[in-house]
């Protein structure tokens, strides 16, 4: 299967060109997260940058795990877990963490509004919003403050993009930038 | 009735939980990003509810975390709120100690935010 090997080689080269240092597709369990944490600490020198990057990675991965519309049965957990894709690009002066997964079409408007709202807030307003939301009871598994937390740690706008796939689902991607310079 | 201690061994993604019924020193330390946080914290809340069923206890709640996810952050607030209620309404004497690694500004900030949110005596302690 010479063709397959060449394709993988091209894929590998493309990843290098895009400065991708880590990519994962599937369900991302807490065990995998723990390994990623160790790997990030060794790849990124700075204590604060690697902590920030890891924190954002966990929120992205756990968003996929709990909220992706595409589920896979996890044999180790005995229950379904969300599937998605996640990657980290290591650029000259910043990192970009991106995640992508299917979401139900009826959720698209709400999540885009949430991102827009967050992007319009100052640092102090983000903090107030975070504390206010944290006090509110939630019905679901999550804390409902993941997006705000990522925006606060990042200090940059959240990037998001939606592609409608069919009558039920869309592909939602989110990207979060981490500056390497210490503030 | 004598209460038993609660001990949960920590791992990469669950914190060590060391709650001493006899001394009232309750410590949570390490990392916390279990994917089913609600389930992980269930026995902790169960223990706390039984422990605070007896009024007038002296409690020292210690956090010594290096990282926790947003879901754990909500659970921590719920623990503090439970003890806040105990302090003000059931004759408890509760103090919170928030330890942070001295270079970890995010962890200090997290502590400051809990201190703002909770009306208990709250100490921010670098190590």
Interface residues (C-beta under 8 A of the other chain):
Chain A: X29 X30 X31 X33 X34 X37 X47 X48 X51 X52 X54 X55 X58 X59 X62 X65 X66 X127 X130 X131 X134 X135 X138 X141 X142 X143 X145 X146 X149 X153
Chain B: X12 X13 X33 X34 X35 X36 X37 X38 X67 X69 X70 X71 X73 X74 X77 X103 X104 X105 X106 X113 X116 X117
